[in-house]
């Protein structure tokens, strides 16, 4: 039945056993002569493949010695394919003799296993080496298709899409997914959970975010040539970003955030997608490498470029990044990117969010950055930057969030800053800013978070910052400066105020008294290490709340407030400021939670 010199490997026997199991009951009771026809078809197909491969070989312009090496490699592949096809015939002959299965002389496609195996290899959907391993995703997918009861494979459209999706399922442990509805069912592949197709039945989208995918992306992704969106974020996908994605010439969105990917953060083949790719999201993996020097030329249509959280990504921001004129969001925070900010960033007219926090970037903010007039969020915190804030910041009229904390910026704040009426979050802590804050925050009605702590500021606290209509203001941090004067009483009218940090300054006077229904949202009020005197108003004590871990319950003061921590200079004998415990049914042992000895 077979040539003695053909040795059948253990791995191939395992594959054929899987195929034989899948074939039971599919197409038997075949009339006499079918086996011979199968042998003839298989032989013809193998010869066709041999001629095709040899023709491809001799079309290559290379030395004869190199061609001989390639020919030997092709002969090995042909031998393996011939073995698989011949042994598939043996299985069918056995099924026909045993009488199991169904089918008959009129069956238009009786040789299911032979046809599918030949089709998969001849079309390049899988290699013979992949199919020789019975446990490979490619072998498992082929065995499933052989056992799939949907029609006859000769007549089914888009077999490559069905096969590719099955390989994807096995490669990423589909049995362990949170949702795998209809996958590997008799339903059309376009109806499987997370898959969308075009009108021709070709896959255009796979959306399996946060679905417990585990494994590596298979090369069979190249079968999805019409793929437009591949969304696999928040899973356990490992291995490199495969170059098989280059076959997706219409890919617009690649979202692989929060996985276990390794290899280059921007593989070279990604440039081949430059005409269509708009969203490249690979943040929070284990990727390495640098941003390509020619990124602005290679991916000119990018709108989203997210590399954050890949701590081994290094190098600098290339000058060509300014060529990404359509880019709206650039996330490279929590990487080891260094160097200075390129002036070409100012050319990015569509850029709305620039997040470079927690990197090794140094130097000054180039004036050209303020030409990026669409900026709404600027995150330059925890870098090695220095210099002053340019007066040109006033050009960023739409800026809502600016984080410059933990640098060595210096100088005074420019007047233009006070005119930025859309500001919601301004964080300038832990720098070397000097001068005073102008009392010019009256138009900052949207401000929510203001942090000027740990600087070298002087002067009085700006009343306009702590006065309604700033109804959304929640956090004000002004500690560790040299502010003088009194605490503006207007702060008690802020309905959403949660934290007010004023400790370690030179403030004088008394602590303002809130009304009965004021400051109900206040959680932390720190005014220790100042020169305040008098008595802590009892209204703050009545706003106190405390969690009792013993009983797992919350204890509230008389006014049902939210105040968890209250710091004052209430230690010493006598204390600089008294913090008495109210009488009556007051539920706490102390009013102030921390007393400093000034």
MOFENQUI-V404569 format. One record per pair of residues at least 6 apart in sequence whose ideal C-beta (glycine too) atoms are under 6 Angstrom apart, sorted by the first residue. I is the first residue (numbers start at 0). GAP is how many residues later the second one is. D is the distance in Angstrom with one decimal. If there is no record, write none. Layout:
BEGIN
i=I gap=GAP d=D
i=I gap=GAP d=D
END
This chain:
BEGIN
i=10 gap=121 d=5.1
i=10 gap=122 d=5.3
i=11 gap=120 d=5.0
i=13 gap=120 d=3.6
i=14 gap=119 d=4.0
i=14 gap=124 d=5.1
i=15 gap=71 d=5.1
i=17 gap=116 d=5.2
i=17 gap=125 d=4.3
i=18 gap=94 d=5.5
i=18 gap=124 d=5.4
i=18 gap=127 d=5.6
i=19 gap=71 d=4.6
i=21 gap=121 d=4.8
i=21 gap=124 d=4.4
i=21 gap=125 d=3.3
i=22 gap=68 d=5.9
i=22 gap=90 d=5.4
i=22 gap=123 d=5.8
i=23 gap=76 d=5.7
i=24 gap=76 d=4.7
i=25 gap=75 d=5.2
i=25 gap=86 d=5.7
i=26 gap=74 d=5.6
i=26 gap=76 d=3.4
i=26 gap=80 d=5.8
i=26 gap=83 d=4.8
i=26 gap=85 d=6.0
i=27 gap=67 d=4.6
i=27 gap=68 d=5.2
i=27 gap=72 d=5.4
i=27 gap=73 d=3.4
i=29 gap=66 d=4.8
i=29 gap=80 d=5.7
i=30 gap=74 d=4.4
i=34 gap=58 d=4.8
i=37 gap=51 d=5.0
i=37 gap=73 d=5.0
i=37 gap=76 d=5.9
i=38 gap=50 d=5.9
i=41 gap=43 d=4.4
i=41 gap=47 d=5.8
i=41 gap=72 d=5.6
i=44 gap=73 d=5.0
i=45 gap=36 d=5.0
i=48 gap=73 d=5.5
i=49 gap=28 d=5.3
i=52 gap=21 d=4.7
i=56 gap=13 d=5.5
i=56 gap=14 d=5.8
i=76 gap=51 d=5.3
i=79 gap=48 d=3.9
i=80 gap=40 d=5.4
i=80 gap=47 d=5.0
i=83 gap=33 d=5.8
i=84 gap=29 d=6.0
i=87 gap=25 d=4.6
i=87 gap=26 d=4.9
i=87 gap=29 d=5.6
i=94 gap=6 d=5.6
i=102 gap=7 d=5.5
i=108 gap=43 d=3.8
i=108 gap=45 d=3.6
i=111 gap=34 d=5.9
i=111 gap=41 d=6.0
i=112 gap=33 d=4.9
i=114 gap=38 d=5.5
i=115 gap=29 d=5.5
i=115 gap=30 d=5.6
i=115 gap=37 d=5.4
i=119 gap=6 d=5.1
i=119 gap=22 d=5.7
i=120 gap=7 d=5.9
i=124 gap=35 d=5.9
i=124 gap=38 d=5.6
i=125 gap=12 d=4.1
i=129 gap=6 d=5.3
i=129 gap=8 d=4.0
i=130 gap=7 d=5.8
i=130 gap=8 d=5.4
i=132 gap=6 d=5.9
i=136 gap=30 d=4.8
i=136 gap=33 d=3.7
i=136 gap=34 d=4.0
i=136 gap=81 d=5.6
i=137 gap=29 d=5.6
i=139 gap=30 d=4.5
i=140 gap=22 d=5.8
i=140 gap=25 d=3.6
i=140 gap=26 d=4.4
i=140 gap=29 d=5.7
i=143 gap=22 d=5.5
i=148 gap=37 d=6.0
i=149 gap=36 d=5.0
i=156 gap=44 d=6.0
i=157 gap=43 d=4.6
i=159 gap=63 d=4.7
i=160 gap=28 d=5.5
i=160 gap=42 d=5.5
i=161 gap=27 d=4.9
i=163 gap=56 d=4.5
i=163 gap=59 d=3.7
i=164 gap=24 d=5.0
i=166 gap=51 d=5.0
i=166 gap=53 d=4.2
i=168 gap=14 d=5.4
i=170 gap=44 d=5.1
i=170 gap=47 d=4.1
i=171 gap=41 d=4.3
i=171 gap=43 d=4.4
i=172 gap=41 d=4.5
i=172 gap=42 d=5.5
i=173 gap=6 d=5.2
i=173 gap=9 d=5.6
i=175 gap=36 d=5.8
i=176 gap=34 d=5.1
i=176 gap=35 d=5.4
i=177 gap=33 d=5.0
i=177 gap=34 d=5.1
i=178 gap=14 d=5.4
i=180 gap=12 d=4.1
i=181 gap=9 d=5.5
i=181 gap=10 d=4.6
i=181 gap=11 d=5.9
i=182 gap=9 d=4.9
i=189 gap=7 d=3.8
i=189 gap=11 d=6.0
i=193 gap=12 d=5.9
i=193 gap=13 d=4.9
i=193 gap=14 d=4.5
i=194 gap=11 d=5.9
i=195 gap=8 d=5.5
i=195 gap=9 d=4.0
i=196 gap=6 d=5.6
i=196 gap=7 d=5.9
i=197 gap=6 d=5.1
i=197 gap=28 d=5.9
i=201 gap=24 d=4.2
i=202 gap=21 d=4.6
i=202 gap=24 d=5.9
i=203 gap=22 d=5.4
i=203 gap=24 d=4.8
i=204 gap=24 d=4.4
i=205 gap=24 d=5.5
i=206 gap=24 d=4.5
i=207 gap=24 d=5.7
i=208 gap=22 d=5.3
i=208 gap=24 d=4.8
i=208 gap=25 d=5.7
i=209 gap=24 d=4.0
i=212 gap=22 d=4.0
i=212 gap=24 d=5.5
i=213 gap=22 d=4.3
i=215 gap=22 d=5.5
i=215 gap=23 d=3.4
i=216 gap=25 d=4.9
i=218 gap=25 d=4.5
i=220 gap=23 d=4.5
i=221 gap=22 d=3.9
i=221 gap=25 d=3.8
i=224 gap=22 d=5.4
i=226 gap=21 d=4.2
i=226 gap=24 d=5.7
i=227 gap=22 d=5.5
i=227 gap=24 d=5.1
i=228 gap=24 d=4.3
i=229 gap=24 d=5.4
i=230 gap=24 d=4.4
i=231 gap=24 d=5.6
i=232 gap=22 d=4.9
i=232 gap=24 d=4.1
i=232 gap=25 d=5.5
i=233 gap=24 d=4.6
i=234 gap=24 d=5.4
i=235 gap=24 d=5.8
i=236 gap=22 d=4.2
i=237 gap=22 d=4.2
i=239 gap=22 d=5.9
i=239 gap=23 d=3.1
i=240 gap=26 d=5.4
i=242 gap=26 d=4.5
i=245 gap=23 d=4.4
i=245 gap=26 d=4.8
i=249 gap=26 d=5.3
i=250 gap=22 d=5.3
i=250 gap=25 d=6.0
i=250 gap=26 d=5.9
i=251 gap=24 d=5.5
i=251 gap=26 d=5.1
i=252 gap=26 d=4.1
i=253 gap=26 d=5.7
i=254 gap=26 d=4.4
i=255 gap=26 d=5.1
i=256 gap=24 d=5.0
i=256 gap=26 d=4.7
i=256 gap=27 d=5.7
i=257 gap=26 d=4.6
i=258 gap=26 d=5.4
i=260 gap=24 d=3.9
i=260 gap=26 d=5.7
i=261 gap=24 d=5.1
i=263 gap=25 d=4.1
i=264 gap=22 d=4.0
i=264 gap=24 d=4.9
i=264 gap=42 d=5.6
i=264 gap=45 d=5.7
i=264 gap=48 d=5.0
i=265 gap=26 d=5.5
i=270 gap=27 d=3.8
i=273 gap=24 d=5.1
i=273 gap=25 d=4.8
i=276 gap=22 d=5.9
i=277 gap=23 d=5.5
i=277 gap=25 d=4.5
i=278 gap=25 d=4.2
i=279 gap=25 d=5.6
i=280 gap=25 d=4.3
i=282 gap=23 d=4.6
i=282 gap=25 d=4.2
i=282 gap=26 d=4.9
i=283 gap=25 d=3.6
i=284 gap=25 d=5.7
i=286 gap=23 d=4.3
i=287 gap=24 d=4.3
i=289 gap=24 d=5.9
i=289 gap=25 d=3.1
i=292 gap=25 d=4.9
i=293 gap=26 d=5.4
i=294 gap=25 d=5.6
i=294 gap=26 d=5.8
i=295 gap=24 d=3.6
i=295 gap=25 d=5.5
i=295 gap=27 d=2.4
i=295 gap=28 d=5.3
i=296 gap=23 d=6.0
i=296 gap=26 d=5.9
i=300 gap=25 d=5.8
i=301 gap=22 d=5.3
i=301 gap=25 d=5.3
i=302 gap=23 d=5.6
i=302 gap=25 d=5.1
i=303 gap=25 d=5.1
i=304 gap=25 d=5.3
i=305 gap=25 d=4.3
i=306 gap=6 d=5.8
i=306 gap=25 d=5.0
i=307 gap=23 d=4.2
i=307 gap=24 d=6.0
i=307 gap=25 d=4.6
i=307 gap=26 d=5.5
i=308 gap=25 d=4.8
i=309 gap=25 d=5.8
i=312 gap=22 d=4.2
i=313 gap=22 d=4.7
i=315 gap=22 d=5.9
i=315 gap=23 d=3.0
i=316 gap=25 d=5.5
i=318 gap=23 d=4.8
i=318 gap=25 d=5.1
i=321 gap=22 d=2.5
i=321 gap=23 d=5.9
i=321 gap=25 d=4.0
i=324 gap=24 d=5.7
i=325 gap=24 d=5.4
i=326 gap=21 d=5.5
i=326 gap=24 d=5.7
i=327 gap=22 d=5.3
i=327 gap=24 d=4.9
i=328 gap=24 d=4.5
i=329 gap=24 d=5.4
i=330 gap=24 d=4.9
i=331 gap=24 d=5.8
i=332 gap=22 d=4.8
i=332 gap=24 d=4.2
i=332 gap=25 d=5.3
i=333 gap=24 d=4.8
i=334 gap=24 d=5.5
i=335 gap=24 d=5.7
i=336 gap=22 d=4.7
i=337 gap=22 d=3.7
i=339 gap=23 d=3.6
i=340 gap=25 d=5.6
i=342 gap=23 d=4.5
i=342 gap=25 d=4.1
i=344 gap=24 d=5.3
i=345 gap=22 d=3.3
i=345 gap=23 d=5.6
i=345 gap=25 d=3.6
i=345 gap=26 d=5.5
i=347 gap=24 d=5.2
i=349 gap=24 d=5.6
i=350 gap=21 d=4.8
i=350 gap=23 d=5.8
i=351 gap=22 d=5.3
i=351 gap=24 d=4.9
i=352 gap=24 d=4.3
i=353 gap=24 d=5.6
i=354 gap=24 d=4.2
i=355 gap=24 d=5.9
i=356 gap=22 d=4.7
i=356 gap=24 d=4.7
i=356 gap=25 d=5.5
i=357 gap=24 d=4.8
i=360 gap=22 d=4.8
i=361 gap=22 d=3.8
i=363 gap=23 d=3.5
i=366 gap=23 d=5.6
i=366 gap=25 d=5.6
i=369 gap=22 d=4.1
i=369 gap=23 d=6.0
i=369 gap=25 d=4.8
i=374 gap=21 d=5.2
i=374 gap=24 d=6.0
i=375 gap=22 d=5.1
i=375 gap=24 d=5.0
i=376 gap=24 d=4.4
i=377 gap=24 d=4.9
i=378 gap=24 d=4.7
i=379 gap=24 d=5.5
i=380 gap=22 d=4.2
i=380 gap=24 d=4.4
i=380 gap=25 d=5.7
i=381 gap=24 d=4.3
i=382 gap=24 d=5.7
i=384 gap=22 d=4.4
i=385 gap=22 d=4.6
i=387 gap=23 d=3.7
i=388 gap=25 d=5.7
i=390 gap=23 d=4.5
i=390 gap=25 d=5.2
i=392 gap=23 d=5.6
i=393 gap=22 d=3.1
i=393 gap=25 d=5.9
i=397 gap=24 d=5.8
i=398 gap=21 d=5.7
i=399 gap=22 d=5.3
i=399 gap=24 d=4.6
i=400 gap=24 d=4.3
i=401 gap=24 d=5.7
i=402 gap=24 d=4.5
i=403 gap=24 d=5.4
i=404 gap=22 d=4.8
i=404 gap=24 d=4.4
i=404 gap=25 d=5.5
i=405 gap=24 d=4.8
i=406 gap=24 d=5.6
i=407 gap=24 d=5.8
i=408 gap=22 d=4.3
i=409 gap=22 d=4.2
i=411 gap=23 d=3.6
i=417 gap=20 d=5.9
i=417 gap=22 d=4.2
i=420 gap=22 d=4.6
i=422 gap=21 d=5.9
i=422 gap=24 d=5.9
i=423 gap=22 d=5.1
i=423 gap=24 d=5.0
i=424 gap=24 d=4.3
i=425 gap=24 d=5.5
i=426 gap=24 d=4.4
i=427 gap=24 d=5.5
i=428 gap=22 d=4.6
i=428 gap=24 d=4.5
i=428 gap=25 d=5.3
i=429 gap=24 d=4.4
i=430 gap=24 d=5.7
i=432 gap=22 d=4.4
i=433 gap=22 d=4.8
i=435 gap=22 d=5.5
i=435 gap=23 d=2.8
i=436 gap=25 d=4.8
i=438 gap=23 d=4.4
i=438 gap=24 d=5.9
i=438 gap=25 d=5.0
i=440 gap=21 d=5.7
i=440 gap=23 d=4.3
i=440 gap=24 d=4.2
i=441 gap=22 d=4.6
i=444 gap=24 d=5.4
i=446 gap=23 d=5.7
i=446 gap=26 d=5.6
i=447 gap=24 d=4.9
i=447 gap=26 d=5.5
i=448 gap=26 d=4.6
i=449 gap=26 d=5.2
i=450 gap=26 d=4.3
i=451 gap=26 d=5.4
i=452 gap=24 d=4.4
i=452 gap=26 d=4.7
i=452 gap=27 d=5.4
i=453 gap=26 d=4.4
i=454 gap=26 d=5.6
i=456 gap=24 d=4.2
i=457 gap=24 d=5.0
i=459 gap=25 d=3.6
i=460 gap=22 d=5.6
i=460 gap=27 d=5.9
i=462 gap=25 d=4.3
i=462 gap=27 d=5.8
i=465 gap=22 d=4.9
i=465 gap=24 d=5.5
i=465 gap=25 d=4.1
i=466 gap=23 d=4.1
i=467 gap=25 d=5.3
i=470 gap=24 d=5.8
i=471 gap=24 d=5.7
i=472 gap=21 d=5.5
i=473 gap=22 d=5.3
i=473 gap=24 d=4.6
i=474 gap=24 d=4.6
i=475 gap=24 d=5.3
i=476 gap=24 d=4.5
i=477 gap=24 d=5.6
i=478 gap=22 d=4.5
i=478 gap=24 d=4.8
i=478 gap=25 d=5.3
i=479 gap=24 d=4.8
i=480 gap=24 d=5.7
i=481 gap=24 d=5.7
i=482 gap=22 d=4.3
i=483 gap=22 d=4.7
i=485 gap=23 d=3.8
i=486 gap=25 d=5.8
i=488 gap=23 d=3.9
i=491 gap=20 d=5.6
i=491 gap=22 d=4.1
i=491 gap=26 d=4.9
i=491 gap=27 d=5.9
i=495 gap=25 d=5.5
i=496 gap=25 d=5.7
i=497 gap=23 d=5.5
i=497 gap=25 d=5.0
i=498 gap=25 d=4.6
i=499 gap=25 d=5.2
i=500 gap=25 d=4.9
i=501 gap=25 d=4.7
i=502 gap=23 d=4.5
i=502 gap=25 d=4.8
i=502 gap=26 d=4.9
i=503 gap=25 d=4.4
i=504 gap=25 d=5.5
i=506 gap=23 d=4.2
i=506 gap=25 d=5.9
i=507 gap=23 d=4.8
i=509 gap=24 d=3.9
i=510 gap=25 d=5.9
i=512 gap=24 d=4.2
i=512 gap=26 d=5.9
i=513 gap=25 d=5.0
i=519 gap=41 d=5.4
i=520 gap=41 d=5.7
i=521 gap=41 d=5.3
i=522 gap=39 d=5.0
i=522 gap=41 d=5.2
i=523 gap=41 d=4.6
i=524 gap=41 d=5.5
i=525 gap=41 d=4.2
i=527 gap=39 d=4.3
i=527 gap=40 d=5.5
i=527 gap=41 d=5.3
i=527 gap=68 d=3.9
i=528 gap=67 d=5.6
i=531 gap=45 d=5.4
i=532 gap=44 d=5.9
i=534 gap=43 d=4.5
i=535 gap=32 d=5.5
i=535 gap=43 d=4.4
i=537 gap=44 d=5.2
i=539 gap=26 d=5.9
i=540 gap=41 d=5.2
i=540 gap=50 d=3.8
i=541 gap=15 d=4.7
i=541 gap=16 d=4.5
i=541 gap=17 d=4.2
i=542 gap=16 d=5.3
i=542 gap=18 d=3.0
i=542 gap=20 d=4.1
i=543 gap=13 d=4.2
i=543 gap=19 d=5.1
i=543 gap=44 d=5.8
i=544 gap=11 d=5.0
i=544 gap=17 d=5.7
i=545 gap=9 d=4.8
i=546 gap=7 d=5.4
i=547 gap=7 d=5.7
i=554 gap=32 d=5.2
i=564 gap=28 d=4.9
i=565 gap=26 d=4.8
i=565 gap=27 d=5.3
i=566 gap=27 d=4.4
i=567 gap=9 d=5.2
i=567 gap=11 d=5.2
i=567 gap=24 d=4.9
i=568 gap=7 d=4.1
i=568 gap=8 d=5.1
i=568 gap=27 d=5.0
i=568 gap=29 d=3.9
i=569 gap=7 d=5.7
i=569 gap=9 d=3.9
i=569 gap=22 d=5.2
i=569 gap=25 d=3.9
i=570 gap=24 d=4.0
i=570 gap=25 d=5.9
i=570 gap=26 d=3.8
i=571 gap=25 d=4.6
i=575 gap=22 d=4.6
i=578 gap=12 d=5.1
i=578 gap=13 d=3.9
i=580 gap=10 d=5.6
END
